């Protein structure tokens, strides 16, 4: 596969938008339930995603393709995976804080590499695999620091609620990456970014219907709160749409494994947000783990 040079800056932008959105979403948890804090991503993201698609078509041309059933099914499955991953990630925050909860979920890099290899046949170099492994070690170091002094304690730490929620979130985010790329490939046309933006809008609409319907049926008071908190919620939705537009575009331009591996730099943005936005103090151990993640990303880029 010939890589477009655009995939790297787009991936870095995606990581920044995602971290920024997640930090704001964590703030919303004081006003909204887990489901309500998640649904604002899609509800308020739909008009922003549509605007991005419209602007892209205005500048670069293109028409709206007629989606087939396979495309819609893949968008729905990918959207559901993202919903489950988001809810699990927010639940992980409640068990052990913003920075570490995100770190657990970043095992999605290696999970995504395996799923992309099995389901899409995407292959990457041995050096890139080593980089992914080192990056995962870095995020696990962040996750388990101070929690395990022995192998037994290490094993016990990985089954704590925060670890279970974070690892499961990582799996669903990895599955979403593969499903979104598969959906993109189902659309006609030669412009992968245009196809990615169409995929984003359709996926967000389906997510709004799925999780919004659940919210109306099970938490009607929270459904109303989604609209009463529109100022903060709209910002979360806008950041989510921008981040997802970048992720979807990066997946269309490069192998899922490379995108998710480089996307681990989000943990660096996370530490900065946790320090300066949420006023949490990163430890030396967290800084060391972050540097390990950077080393992994460097190896991934060297082996691409």
C-alpha positions as CSV (number, residue, x, y, z in Angstrom):
1,X,0.0,0.0,0.0
2,X,1.4,3.4,-1.0
3,X,1.0,5.8,2.0
4,X,-0.2,9.4,1.5
5,X,2.0,11.8,3.4
6,X,-1.2,13.3,4.8
7,X,-1.9,10.4,7.1
8,X,0.6,11.4,9.8
9,X,-0.5,15.0,10.4
10,X,-4.1,13.9,10.2
11,X,-3.5,11.2,12.8
12,X,-1.7,13.6,15.1
13,X,-4.7,16.1,14.7
14,X,-7.1,13.2,15.5
15,X,-5.2,12.4,18.7
16,X,-5.3,16.0,19.8
17,X,-9.0,16.5,19.1
18,X,-9.8,13.2,20.8
19,X,-7.9,14.1,24.0
20,X,-9.5,17.6,24.1
21,X,-13.0,16.1,23.6
22,X,-12.5,13.4,26.2
23,X,-11.3,16.0,28.8
24,X,-14.4,18.1,28.1
25,X,-16.6,15.0,28.2
26,X,-15.1,14.1,31.6
27,X,-16.2,17.5,32.9
28,X,-19.7,16.8,31.6
29,X,-19.9,13.6,33.8
30,X,-20.8,15.9,36.7
31,X,-24.0,16.9,34.9
32,X,-24.9,13.9,32.7
33,X,-25.0,10.1,33.0
34,X,-22.6,7.8,31.2
35,X,-25.0,7.3,28.3
36,X,-26.0,11.0,28.1
37,X,-22.3,12.2,28.2
38,X,-21.6,9.8,25.3
39,X,-24.7,10.6,23.2
40,X,-23.8,14.3,23.0
41,X,-20.8,13.2,20.8
42,X,-23.0,12.0,18.1
43,X,-26.1,14.2,18.4
44,X,-24.1,17.5,18.3
45,X,-21.5,15.9,16.0
46,X,-23.9,15.3,13.1
47,X,-24.3,18.9,11.9
48,X,-20.5,19.6,12.3
49,X,-19.7,16.4,10.3
50,X,-22.2,17.5,7.6
51,X,-20.6,20.9,7.5
52,X,-17.1,19.4,7.1
53,X,-18.4,17.2,4.3
54,X,-20.1,20.1,2.6
55,X,-17.0,22.3,2.8
56,X,-14.8,19.5,1.5
57,X,-17.2,18.9,-1.5
58,X,-17.3,22.7,-2.2
59,X,-13.5,22.9,-2.3
60,X,-12.6,19.5,-4.0
61,X,-15.8,18.5,-5.7
62,X,-17.6,15.2,-5.6
63,X,-21.2,14.0,-5.1
64,X,-23.0,12.1,-2.4
65,X,-22.8,8.3,-3.2
66,X,-25.7,6.1,-2.9
67,X,-25.0,3.8,0.1
68,X,-25.6,0.1,-0.1
69,X,-26.8,-2.3,2.6
70,X,-23.2,-3.6,3.3
71,X,-22.0,0.0,3.9
72,X,-24.9,0.8,6.2
73,X,-24.4,-2.4,8.2
74,X,-20.6,-1.7,8.6
75,X,-21.3,1.9,9.7
76,X,-23.9,0.6,12.2
77,X,-21.6,-2.1,13.6
78,X,-18.7,0.4,13.8
79,X,-20.9,3.0,15.4
80,X,-22.1,0.5,18.0
81,X,-18.5,-0.5,18.8
82,X,-17.6,3.2,19.4
83,X,-20.7,3.6,21.6
84,X,-19.7,0.7,23.8
85,X,-16.0,1.8,23.8
86,X,-16.9,5.3,24.9
87,X,-19.2,4.2,27.7
88,X,-16.6,1.7,29.0
89,X,-13.9,4.5,28.8
90,X,-16.1,6.9,30.8
91,X,-16.7,4.1,33.4
92,X,-13.0,3.5,33.6
93,X,-12.5,7.2,34.6
94,X,-14.8,6.7,37.6
95,X,-12.5,3.9,38.9
96,X,-9.1,5.5,38.6
97,X,-8.9,9.0,37.0
98,X,-8.7,10.5,33.6
99,X,-5.1,9.9,32.5
100,X,-4.9,6.3,33.6
101,X,-8.3,5.4,32.3
102,X,-7.3,6.6,28.9
103,X,-4.0,4.6,29.1
104,X,-5.9,1.3,29.6
105,X,-7.9,1.9,26.5
106,X,-4.8,2.6,24.4
107,X,-4.1,-1.1,24.2
108,X,-6.4,-0.6,21.2
109,X,-3.2,-0.1,19.1
110,X,-2.1,-3.7,19.4
111,X,-5.7,-5.0,19.3
112,X,-6.4,-3.0,16.2
113,X,-3.2,-4.3,14.5
114,X,-4.3,-7.9,15.1
115,X,-7.9,-7.3,14.0
116,X,-6.7,-5.5,10.8
117,X,-4.3,-8.3,10.0
118,X,-7.0,-11.0,10.5
119,X,-10.0,-9.2,8.9
120,X,-8.4,-6.8,6.4
121,X,-5.2,-8.6,5.6
122,X,-3.1,-5.5,6.5
123,X,0.5,-6.3,7.1
124,X,3.2,-4.1,8.7
125,X,6.9,-4.5,9.2
126,X,8.6,-6.3,12.1
127,X,10.0,-3.0,13.3
128,X,6.5,-1.5,13.4
129,X,5.2,-4.5,15.4
130,X,8.1,-3.9,17.9
131,X,7.1,-0.2,18.1
132,X,3.5,-1.1,18.8
133,X,4.5,-3.5,21.5
134,X,6.8,-0.9,23.2
135,X,4.0,1.6,23.0
136,X,1.6,-0.8,24.7
137,X,4.2,-1.5,27.4
138,X,4.3,2.3,28.0
139,X,0.5,2.6,28.4
140,X,0.4,-0.4,30.6
141,X,3.2,1.0,32.7
142,X,1.1,4.1,33.1
143,X,-1.9,2.0,34.0
144,X,-0.3,-0.2,36.6
145,X,2.3,2.1,38.1
146,X,2.2,1.8,41.9
147,X,-0.4,-0.9,41.7
148,X,1.9,-4.0,41.3
149,X,5.1,-4.9,43.2
150,X,5.1,-8.5,42.1
151,X,3.9,-10.7,39.3
152,X,0.9,-11.8,41.5
153,X,-0.1,-8.2,42.1
154,X,0.5,-7.4,38.5
155,X,-2.0,-10.2,37.5
156,X,-4.5,-8.9,40.1
157,X,-4.2,-5.3,38.9
158,X,-5.2,-6.3,35.4
159,X,-8.6,-7.6,36.5
160,X,-9.5,-4.5,38.5
161,X,-12.6,-2.7,37.3
162,X,-10.7,0.2,35.7
163,X,-8.5,-2.3,33.8
164,X,-11.4,-4.4,32.6
165,X,-13.3,-1.4,31.4
166,X,-10.3,0.2,29.7
167,X,-9.2,-3.0,28.0
168,X,-12.7,-3.7,26.8
169,X,-13.0,-0.1,25.5
170,X,-9.7,-0.6,23.6
171,X,-11.1,-3.7,22.0
172,X,-14.3,-2.0,20.8
173,X,-12.3,1.1,19.6
174,X,-10.0,-1.3,17.6
175,X,-13.0,-3.1,16.1
176,X,-14.5,0.3,15.2
177,X,-11.4,1.2,13.3
178,X,-11.5,-1.9,11.2
179,X,-15.2,-1.7,10.6
180,X,-15.0,2.0,9.6
181,X,-12.2,1.3,7.1
182,X,-14.2,-1.6,5.7
183,X,-17.2,0.7,5.3
184,X,-15.1,3.3,3.5
185,X,-14.0,0.6,1.0
186,X,-17.6,-0.2,0.3
187,X,-18.2,3.3,-1.2
188,X,-17.6,4.2,-4.8
189,X,-15.2,6.9,-5.8
190,X,-11.4,7.6,-5.9
191,X,-11.2,10.2,-3.1
192,X,-10.6,8.3,0.3
193,X,-11.1,11.5,2.4
194,X,-14.5,12.2,0.7
195,X,-15.5,8.7,1.4
196,X,-14.3,9.0,5.0
197,X,-16.4,12.1,5.6
198,X,-19.5,10.4,4.1
199,X,-18.9,7.5,6.4
200,X,-18.6,9.8,9.4
201,X,-21.9,11.5,8.8
202,X,-23.8,8.3,8.2
203,X,-22.2,6.6,11.3
204,X,-23.0,9.6,13.5
205,X,-26.6,9.6,12.4
206,X,-26.9,5.9,13.1
207,X,-25.2,6.4,16.5
208,X,-27.6,9.2,17.4
209,X,-30.6,6.9,16.6
210,X,-29.1,4.0,18.5
211,X,-27.9,5.6,21.7
212,X,-30.4,8.4,21.6
213,X,-33.3,5.9,21.4
214,X,-31.8,4.0,24.4
215,X,-31.6,7.3,26.3
216,X,-35.2,8.2,25.6
217,X,-36.4,4.8,26.6
218,X,-34.3,4.3,29.7
219,X,-33.2,7.7,31.0
220,X,-35.8,10.3,29.8
221,X,-34.6,12.9,32.3
222,X,-31.1,12.6,31.0
223,X,-32.3,13.0,27.4
224,X,-33.7,16.4,28.4
225,X,-30.4,17.2,30.1
226,X,-28.5,16.6,26.9
227,X,-30.3,19.7,25.5
228,X,-30.2,21.9,28.7
229,X,-26.4,21.5,28.7
230,X,-26.2,22.4,25.0
231,X,-23.4,24.9,25.5
232,X,-20.9,22.4,26.8
233,X,-22.4,19.5,24.9
234,X,-22.2,21.3,21.6
235,X,-18.5,21.8,22.1
236,X,-18.0,18.1,22.9
237,X,-19.9,17.2,19.7
238,X,-17.9,19.6,17.6
239,X,-14.6,18.3,18.9
240,X,-15.8,14.7,18.4
241,X,-16.8,15.3,14.8
242,X,-13.4,17.0,14.0
243,X,-11.6,14.1,15.7
244,X,-13.6,11.4,14.0
245,X,-13.2,13.1,10.7
246,X,-9.4,12.9,11.1
247,X,-9.5,9.3,12.4
248,X,-11.7,8.2,9.5
249,X,-9.6,10.0,7.0
250,X,-6.3,8.5,8.4
251,X,-7.8,5.0,8.3
252,X,-8.6,5.5,4.7
253,X,-5.0,6.7,3.9
254,X,-2.9,4.2,5.9
255,X,-3.1,0.8,7.6
256,X,-5.2,0.8,10.8
257,X,-2.2,-0.5,12.8
258,X,0.0,2.5,11.9
259,X,-2.7,5.0,12.6
260,X,-3.6,3.5,16.0
261,X,0.0,3.2,17.0
262,X,0.9,6.8,16.2
263,X,-2.4,7.8,17.8
264,X,-0.9,6.7,21.1
265,X,0.7,10.1,21.3
266,X,-2.8,11.0,22.7
267,X,-1.4,9.9,26.1
268,X,1.0,12.9,25.9
269,X,-1.8,15.3,25.3
270,X,-3.8,13.5,28.0
271,X,-1.0,14.1,30.6
272,X,-1.0,17.8,29.6
273,X,-4.8,18.1,29.8
274,X,-4.9,16.3,33.2
275,X,-2.3,18.6,34.5
276,X,-3.5,22.0,33.2
277,X,-7.2,21.4,32.5
278,X,-8.3,19.0,35.2
279,X,-5.6,20.0,37.7
280,X,-4.3,16.5,38.2
281,X,-0.6,16.1,39.0
282,X,1.3,13.6,36.7
283,X,3.9,11.5,38.5
284,X,7.5,10.7,37.5
285,X,6.2,7.2,36.6
286,X,3.6,8.7,34.3
287,X,6.2,10.8,32.6
288,X,8.5,7.7,32.1
289,X,5.6,5.8,30.7
290,X,4.8,8.6,28.3
291,X,8.4,8.6,27.0
292,X,8.1,4.9,26.4
293,X,5.1,5.5,24.3
294,X,7.0,8.1,22.3
295,X,9.8,5.5,21.7
296,X,7.2,3.1,20.4
297,X,5.7,5.7,18.0
298,X,9.2,6.5,16.7
299,X,9.8,2.8,15.9
300,X,6.4,2.5,14.2
301,X,7.3,5.5,12.0
302,X,10.8,4.1,11.3
303,X,9.3,0.7,10.2
304,X,6.4,2.0,8.2
